[in-house]
Amino acid sequence: MLDTESESLFRRDVLLKQLQGQSEWDLLVIGGGATGLGVALDGVSRGYKTLLLEQADFAKGTSSRSTKLVHGGVRYLAQGDVGLVREALYERGLLLQNAPHLVKNQDFIIPNYDWWGGPFYTIGLKVYDILAGKLSLGASRHLSKAETLQRLGNIRPAGLRGGVLYHDGQFDDARLAVNLAQTAIEQGGTVLNHFAVTGLLKNAQGRIRGVTARDQETGRTYAVAAKVVVNATGVFVDDILQLDTPGSRPLVRPSQGVHIVVDKSFLPSEEALMIPKTEDGRVLFAVPWHGRVVLGTTDTPLREHSLEPRALEAEIDFILRTAGQYLTKVPRREDALSVFAGLRPLAAPQGNSDATKEISRSHKILVSKTGLLTITGGKWTTYRRMGQDTVDRAIAEGKLPAALSRTVNLPIHGAQPTTDYGAHLSVYGTDQAALEQLMAQRPALALPLDTALEFTRAEVVWAARAEMARTVEDVLARRVRVLFLDAAAAMRVAPLVAALLAEELGQDAAWQTRQVTEFRELARGYLLTAAPGKEAAPS
């Protein structure tokens, strides 16, 4: 639980003083998604003076837009990538151990409509269990038709032969990112969001010696010296590589994954549904999350990247059509509470192929001639190992003195076992008591943001005081997750959130107006209206 003194660790003015007071950093990480946070936490846990700079907010991009799974990847096992699956299953176990307030053991059911489905998936998932070893979440098993129908509720009964139950992890991605940032700060690091790297500093020999960066709030620029600079910017790695070596060949190509959030009635179950093979050979999930259901995902190659990618009509149709083939109550466009898209950084194709499903999700670390370290690929589940491997590479390159990684058994901020993941405040872990105390001191903050939402006003205040939220979007997208759960409700509560934030951050009425306008414009992209041709969809 945080007290007033420890809350100050996360104040922006305190963090800025740390930035200004350090003449040279051992490790400077560009990017505040899962990968960058993993690198920073690993570095600071070894005792290196560590700084992380994020141009927007923590997990603003891909890291807040996942399928909410901490998993080894059944799909990768089918592709024969046993090494990646084994590594991810090990890391899955560590996440459940180190962040038990956010990561839980989730039951998944694969329904079988073919005579061979039961034996085939049962055998495959037994291999999955074996690869998990001591960190297994439980044994997979065959289910009868009756038990499959009883457990999943809304599954189509016609032709159903049974099912296979297996275990994987489920989590809140953006909240884990925020907790990782808090952990890095508590370990002695400096972590700043809304702070953009604008250039790379080099010495007379052309070697990287730091970065130039701009505080997005004040416009002030800084020259920051560092022994090691790590490019951990996900789909934006090529932007940093262009700063390093203009004209360099693209390293990554974005692949888009889209998700649609619907009401719990479409999967009235504690279990998640996994459709193992869709019409294009991929998998589709229906996962319970914060009292709603997440349907997804897709894997669409794109030519360009963006901080706010938008779902394509073909992706929306694919998800709804595929889900409708398995559910008796069929989700339609008008049932979508929110639609969000994320971009995966895949290796850029060498030819003209747009194939993405066969590309390994294993991470890669490259060192340029100037000494810039770039890490790309990977997945949320393996963020810790990606961080460890990156810092190990910096040591191997002679840039840092040797020190052992300490993150295998390092609890993440808030770590506290819970038996009731349905309790609304359980995601705060050890901070829950401080939130409850805040509501007791100011009863008005215990009121909900909206009658349709479980989130309270106290959570907005807490996001500003202890979770480094600086904007309405930071709060509604990545602290209380309303934008991803119910975009229309998020638009409704934006003025209230802006007022609460303004009071905490010392902002005026004009700031509030700008914040609400900007957020509502962004939130329109998460709404799904009638299909094009029937009624214009929001841009």
C-alpha positions in Angstrom: 0.0 0.0 0.0 1.2 3.5 -0.8 1.5 6.2 1.8 1.9 9.9 1.1 5.7 9.7 1.0 5.8 6.8 -1.4 3.1 8.4 -3.6 5.6 11.2 -4.3 7.9 8.8 -6.0 5.6 8.9 -9.0 5.1 12.7 -9.2 6.2 14.2 -12.4 8.1 17.0 -10.8 10.1 14.5 -8.8 10.9 12.4 -11.8 11.9 15.5 -13.8 14.4 16.5 -11.1 15.9 13.0 -11.3 16.3 13.4 -15.0 18.0 16.8 -14.7 20.2 15.7 -11.8 21.9 12.8 -13.6 24.9 13.6 -15.7 25.0 10.2 -17.5 22.8 7.2 -17.3 24.0 3.6 -17.6 20.9 2.5 -19.5 18.5 4.6 -21.5 15.4 2.9 -22.8 13.2 4.4 -25.6 9.7 3.0 -25.4 7.2 2.4 -22.6 5.4 -0.6 -23.9 5.8 -4.2 -22.5 9.3 -4.6 -24.1 10.8 -1.3 -23.0 9.4 -1.6 -19.4 10.9 -5.1 -19.3 14.3 -3.8 -20.3 14.2 -0.9 -17.8 13.1 -3.1 -14.9 15.7 -5.6 -15.6 18.4 -3.0 -15.9 17.5 -1.1 -12.7 17.1 -4.4 -10.8 20.8 -5.1 -11.5 21.8 -1.7 -10.1 22.3 0.3 -13.3 21.2 3.9 -13.4 18.2 3.5 -15.7 16.0 6.0 -17.5 12.9 5.1 -19.7 11.3 7.7 -22.0 7.9 7.1 -23.6 6.6 9.5 -26.3 2.9 9.0 -25.3 1.7 6.9 -22.3 2.7 3.6 -21.0 1.2 0.8 -23.2 -0.4 3.4 -25.5 0.3 1.2 -28.5 0.3 -2.5 -29.0 0.7 -3.3 -25.3 -2.8 -2.1 -24.3 -4.5 -3.8 -27.3 -3.8 -7.5 -26.8 -6.2 -10.4 -26.5 -5.6 -10.2 -22.7 -3.8 -13.6 -22.6 -0.7 -14.6 -20.8 0.0 -17.8 -22.8 2.5 -20.1 -24.4 0.6 -20.0 -27.7 -1.2 -23.1 -28.7 -1.0 -21.8 -32.3 2.8 -21.7 -32.2 2.9 -25.3 -30.9 0.9 -26.3 -34.0 3.5 -24.5 -36.1 6.3 -26.5 -34.4 7.9 -23.6 -32.6 8.5 -25.6 -29.4 11.2 -23.4 -28.1 9.0 -20.3 -28.1 6.2 -22.2 -26.5 8.4 -23.6 -23.7 9.9 -20.1 -23.0 6.5 -18.5 -23.0 5.0 -21.1 -20.7 7.8 -20.6 -18.2 7.3 -16.8 -18.3 3.6 -17.3 -17.9 4.2 -19.1 -14.6 6.5 -16.4 -13.4 3.9 -13.7 -14.2 1.3 -15.6 -12.2 3.8 -15.7 -9.4 5.0 -12.1 -9.5 1.7 -10.3 -10.4 -1.0 -12.4 -8.9 -3.4 -9.5 -8.6 -3.5 -9.0 -12.4 -2.8 -12.5 -13.8 -5.1 -15.4 -13.2 -5.5 -19.0 -14.2 -8.1 -19.1 -16.9 -10.0 -22.2 -18.2 -10.3 -22.4 -22.0 -12.6 -24.8 -23.9 -12.1 -25.9 -27.5 -15.5 -27.2 -28.8 -15.3 -30.2 -31.1 -17.6 -30.6 -34.1 -15.5 -33.2 -35.9 -15.0 -36.9 -34.9 -11.2 -36.4 -34.8 -11.3 -33.1 -32.9 -11.4 -34.6 -29.4 -8.4 -36.9 -29.6 -6.4 -34.5 -31.8 -6.6 -31.5 -29.4 -6.4 -33.6 -26.3 -3.1 -35.1 -27.4 -1.8 -31.7 -28.5 -2.7 -30.0 -25.2 -1.1 -32.8 -23.2 2.2 -31.7 -25.0 1.4 -28.1 -24.0 1.0 -29.3 -20.3 4.3 -31.2 -20.4 6.1 -28.1 -21.8 4.8 -26.0 -18.9 6.6 -28.3 -16.4 6.5 -27.3 -12.8 4.8 -24.0 -13.6 1.8 -25.8 -15.2 -1.6 -24.2 -14.4 -3.4 -27.5 -14.5 -4.0 -30.5 -16.7 -6.0 -30.4 -19.8 -8.9 -32.9 -20.2 -11.6 -34.1 -22.5 -15.2 -32.8 -21.9 -18.4 -34.5 -22.8 -21.0 -32.7 -25.0 -23.2 -32.2 -22.0 -20.4 -30.6 -19.9 -19.2 -28.5 -22.8 -22.8 -27.1 -23.3 -23.2 -26.5 -19.5 -19.8 -24.7 -19.1 -20.0 -22.5 -22.2 -23.7 -21.7 -22.1 -24.1 -19.9 -25.5 -22.2 -22.5 -27.6 -24.0 -23.9 -30.7 -25.3 -27.4 -29.8 -25.9 -28.7 -33.3 -23.2 -31.1 -34.3 -21.2 -30.6 -31.1 -19.4 -33.8 -30.0 -17.6 -32.5 -26.9 -14.8 -30.3 -26.0 -11.3 -30.1 -24.6 -10.5 -27.9 -21.5 -7.1 -26.5 -21.0 -5.5 -23.8 -18.8 -3.8 -20.5 -19.7 -3.3 -17.1 -18.2 -5.5 -14.0 -18.5 -4.6 -10.5 -17.4 -5.1 -6.7 -17.8 -2.3 -5.6 -20.1 -2.2 -1.9 -19.6 -2.5 -2.1 -15.9 0.4 -4.5 -15.8 2.4 -2.0 -17.8 1.6 0.8 -15.3 2.6 -1.5 -12.4 5.9 -2.3 -14.2 6.6 1.4 -14.5 5.9 1.8 -10.8 8.1 -1.2 -9.9 11.0 0.3 -12.0 10.7 3.6 -10.1 10.5 1.8 -6.7 13.7 0.0 -7.7 15.5 3.3 -8.2 14.8 4.0 -11.9 13.4 7.1 -13.6 10.4 6.6 -15.9 8.7 9.3 -17.8 5.7 9.2 -20.1 4.7 12.0 -22.6 8.4 12.4 -23.2 9.5 11.9 -26.8 13.0 11.1 -28.1 13.7 13.4 -31.0 17.3 12.5 -31.9 20.4 10.5 -31.1 23.6 12.0 -29.8 26.9 10.6 -31.1 30.5 11.2 -30.3 33.3 12.1 -32.7 33.7 8.4 -33.7 30.0 8.2 -34.6 29.1 6.1 -31.6 25.8 6.6 -29.7 26.3 8.6 -26.5 22.7 9.6 -25.7 19.5 11.1 -27.0 17.7 14.4 -27.4 14.2 14.4 -26.0 11.3 16.7 -25.6 8.9 17.0 -22.7 5.5 16.8 -24.5 3.8 18.9 -21.8 6.2 21.9 -21.6 8.0 21.7 -24.9 11.3 21.8 -23.2 14.1 19.8 -24.8 16.9 17.9 -23.1 20.2 16.4 -24.1 20.5 13.1 -22.2 23.8 11.2 -22.0 23.8 7.4 -21.6 26.3 4.5 -22.0 23.7 2.3 -23.5 20.6 3.3 -25.6 18.0 0.7 -26.3 15.4 1.0 -29.0 12.4 -0.8 -27.7 9.6 1.0 -29.6 7.7 -1.9 -31.1 6.3 -1.1 -34.5 8.1 2.2 -34.3 11.6 0.7 -34.2 12.3 1.7 -37.8 11.7 5.4 -36.9 14.5 5.3 -34.4 16.7 3.3 -36.7 16.2 6.0 -39.3 17.5 8.6 -36.8 20.5 6.3 -36.3 21.2 5.5 -40.0 19.0 7.4 -42.5 17.9 5.2 -45.4 18.3 1.9 -43.5 16.2 -1.0 -44.6 13.0 -1.5 -42.6 13.3 -4.1 -39.9 9.7 -4.6 -39.1 6.4 -4.7 -40.8 3.2 -4.1 -38.8 0.5 -6.8 -38.6 -2.9 -5.7 -37.2 -4.9 -7.5 -34.6 -8.5 -6.4 -34.0 -10.8 -7.1 -31.1 -14.5 -6.5 -30.5 -15.9 -6.2 -27.0 -19.5 -7.4 -26.3 -21.8 -7.9 -23.4 -21.3 -10.9 -21.0 -24.5 -12.5 -22.3 -22.7 -13.6 -25.5 -20.5 -15.9 -23.3 -22.3 -16.3 -19.9 -19.4 -18.4 -18.6 -16.3 -18.2 -16.5 -14.5 -20.2 -19.2 -13.1 -18.8 -22.4 -13.8 -20.1 -25.8 -11.0 -21.0 -28.2 -11.9 -21.7 -31.9 -8.8 -23.6 -33.1 -9.1 -23.1 -36.8 -11.0 -20.4 -38.7 -11.6 -20.1 -42.4 -8.2 -18.5 -42.9 -6.3 -21.0 -40.7 -6.0 -18.8 -37.6 -7.5 -19.1 -34.2 -10.3 -17.0 -32.6 -10.9 -16.4 -28.9 -13.9 -15.3 -26.8 -12.4 -14.3 -23.4 -14.2 -13.0 -20.3 -12.7 -9.7 -19.2 -13.9 -7.1 -16.7 -17.4 -8.4 -16.9 -17.5 -8.3 -20.7 -16.3 -10.5 -23.5 -13.4 -9.9 -25.8 -13.7 -11.4 -29.3 -10.6 -11.7 -31.5 -8.2 -11.5 -33.1 -7.1 -10.9 -36.7 -3.7 -10.9 -38.3 -3.7 -8.4 -41.2 -0.4 -7.1 -42.8 -0.3 -3.3 -43.1 2.1 -1.0 -44.9 2.1 1.8 -42.3 2.0 2.1 -38.5 0.1 4.5 -36.2 -0.5 5.1 -32.6 -4.2 4.8 -33.2 -4.8 2.0 -35.8 -8.3 1.4 -37.0 -10.2 -1.8 -37.6 -10.8 -2.6 -41.2 -14.3 -3.6 -42.3 -13.1 -7.0 -43.4 -11.6 -7.7 -40.0 -14.9 -6.7 -38.2 -16.9 -8.9 -40.5 -14.5 -11.8 -40.0 -14.7 -11.7 -36.2 -18.5 -11.4 -36.1 -19.1 -14.0 -38.8 -16.7 -16.5 -37.2 -18.1 -16.0 -33.7 -21.6 -16.3 -35.1 -20.8 -19.8 -36.4 -20.2 -21.0 -32.9 -22.6 -19.0 -30.7 -26.4 -19.4 -30.5 -26.9 -15.8 -29.6 -25.0 -14.2 -32.5 -23.1 -10.9 -31.9 -23.9 -8.2 -34.5 -22.4 -4.8 -35.2 -24.9 -3.0 -32.9 -23.8 -5.3 -30.0 -20.2 -4.0 -30.1 -19.4 -2.0 -27.0 -15.9 -1.1 -28.2 -13.6 -2.1 -31.1 -9.9 -1.7 -30.8 -6.9 -2.5 -33.0 -3.2 -3.2 -32.2 -0.1 -3.6 -34.3 2.4 -6.4 -33.9 6.0 -5.8 -35.0 6.8 -8.6 -37.3 10.0 -9.1 -39.3 9.7 -7.2 -42.6 9.1 -9.7 -45.5 12.1 -10.3 -47.8 9.9 -10.7 -50.9 6.4 -9.6 -51.8 4.7 -12.0 -49.5 2.1 -10.7 -47.0 1.9 -13.9 -45.0 2.1 -13.3 -41.3 0.7 -16.3 -39.5 3.9 -18.4 -40.1 6.3 -15.7 -38.8 7.8 -16.6 -35.5 7.0 -14.3 -32.5 10.4 -14.9 -31.1 12.3 -11.7 -30.2 15.4 -10.5 -31.9 18.2 -8.2 -30.6 20.3 -6.2 -33.0 23.3 -3.9 -32.4 24.0 -1.3 -35.0 27.5 0.0 -36.0 26.9 3.0 -33.8 26.2 0.8 -30.8 22.4 1.3 -30.7 20.6 -1.8 -29.3 17.3 -2.6 -30.9 14.9 -5.3 -29.7 11.9 -6.3 -31.7 9.4 -9.2 -31.9 8.3 -11.2 -29.0 4.9 -11.1 -27.1 3.6 -9.7 -23.9 4.1 -13.0 -22.0 7.8 -13.0 -22.7 8.4 -9.3 -21.8 10.6 -10.2 -18.8 12.9 -12.5 -20.8 13.2 -9.9 -23.5 14.4 -7.4 -21.0 16.9 -9.8 -19.5 18.2 -10.8 -22.9 18.6 -7.2 -24.0 20.6 -6.2 -20.9 22.7 -9.4 -21.1 23.5 -8.3 -24.7 24.6 -4.9 -23.5 26.9 -6.6 -21.0 28.3 -8.9 -23.7 29.0 -5.9 -25.9 31.1 -4.5 -23.1 28.8 -1.5 -22.5 27.9 -2.4 -18.9 29.7 -4.1 -16.1 28.5 -7.7 -15.5 25.6 -8.1 -13.0 23.0 -10.8 -12.7 19.3 -10.3 -13.5 17.0 -10.3 -10.5 13.6 -10.2 -12.2 12.7 -14.0 -12.0 11.5 -13.6 -8.4 10.8 -9.9 -8.3 7.3 -9.0 -7.3 5.5 -6.5 -9.5 4.0 -3.4 -7.8 0.7 -4.4 -6.2 1.5 -8.1 -6.0 -1.0 -9.7 -3.7 -2.7 -13.1 -4.1 -6.5 -12.9 -4.5 -9.2 -15.5 -4.6 -11.8 -13.1 -6.1 -10.8 -11.7 -9.4 -14.4 -10.5 -9.9 -14.0 -8.0 -7.1 -13.7 -4.7 -8.8 -10.7 -3.3 -6.9 -8.7 -6.5 -6.9 -6.6 -5.3 -9.8 -5.0 -2.8 -7.5 -3.6 -5.5 -5.3 -1.8 -4.0 -2.3 -3.0 -0.5 -3.3 -6.6 -1.4 -2.8 -6.5 -0.4 0.9 -5.2 3.1 0.0 -8.0 3.5 -2.5 -10.6 2.5 0.1 -9.1 4.9 2.5 -9.3 7.7 -0.1 -13.0 6.9 -0.5 -13.6 6.9 3.2 -11.9 10.3 3.6 -13.8 11.8 0.6 -17.1 9.9 0.3 -18.0 11.7 -3.0 -15.1 9.9 -4.6 -16.8 6.5 -3.9 -19.5 7.4 -6.4 -19.3 5.7 -9.8 -18.2 7.6 -12.9 -21.5 6.6 -14.6 -24.5 4.5 -13.6 -23.5 1.9 -16.3 -20.0 1.6 -15.0 -18.3 0.0 -12.0 -15.4 2.4 -12.0 -15.3 5.1 -9.3 -14.2 8.7 -9.1 -11.5 7.7 -6.6 -9.8 5.7 -9.3 -9.3 8.8 -11.4 -7.7 10.7 -8.5 -5.5 7.7 -7.8 -4.5 7.4 -11.4 -3.2 11.0 -11.3 -1.6 10.8 -7.8 0.1 7.3 -8.0 -0.1 6.0 -11.6 1.3 8.9 -13.6 -1.8 9.5 -15.6 -1.6 13.0 -17.3 -4.6 13.1 -19.6 -8.2 12.0 -19.9 -7.1 9.3 -22.4 -4.5 8.0 -20.0 -7.2 7.4 -17.4 -10.1 6.1 -19.5 -8.0 4.0 -21.9 -5.2 2.6 -19.7 -6.0 3.1 -16.0 -9.7 2.2 -15.7 -10.1 0.7 -19.2 -13.5 2.2 -19.9 -12.6 3.1 -23.5 -11.8 -0.5 -24.3 -14.9 -1.8 -22.4 -17.6 0.7 -23.5 -16.6 3.5 -25.8 -20.0 5.4 -25.6 -19.8 5.4 -21.8 -16.2 6.7 -22.0 -17.4 9.6 -24.1 -20.1 10.4 -21.5 -17.8 10.4 -18.5 -15.0 12.4 -20.2 -16.0 15.8 -18.7 -16.2 14.4 -15.2 -12.8 12.7 -15.6 -11.3 16.0 -17.0 -12.7 17.9 -13.9 -11.2 15.4 -11.4 -7.9 15.4 -13.2 -7.7 19.2 -13.5 -8.2 19.5 -9.7 -5.3 17.0 -9.1 -2.9 18.4 -11.8 -3.7 22.1 -11.3 -5.1 22.6 -14.8 -7.7 25.2 -15.8 -11.0 25.1 -17.6 -9.5 25.6 -21.0 -7.4 22.5 -20.5 -10.5 20.6 -19.5 -12.3 21.6 -22.7 -9.4 20.6 -24.9 -9.0 17.3 -23.1 -12.7 16.4 -23.5 -12.7 17.4 -27.2 -9.6 15.5 -28.0 -10.7 12.4 -26.1 -14.1 12.3 -27.7 -12.6 12.6 -31.2 -10.3 9.6 -30.4 -13.1 7.6 -28.8 -15.3 7.8 -31.9 -12.8 5.4 -33.5 -13.8 2.8 -31.0 -17.5 2.9 -31.8 -19.0 0.5 -34.3 -22.2 1.7 -36.0 -24.1 0.4 -39.0 -22.2 -1.2 -41.9 -21.0 1.2 -44.6 -23.7 1.8 -47.1 -26.5 1.6 -44.5 -25.3 4.5 -42.4 -22.0 6.4 -42.3 -19.7 5.0 -39.6 -17.7 7.5 -37.5 -14.2 8.3 -38.8 
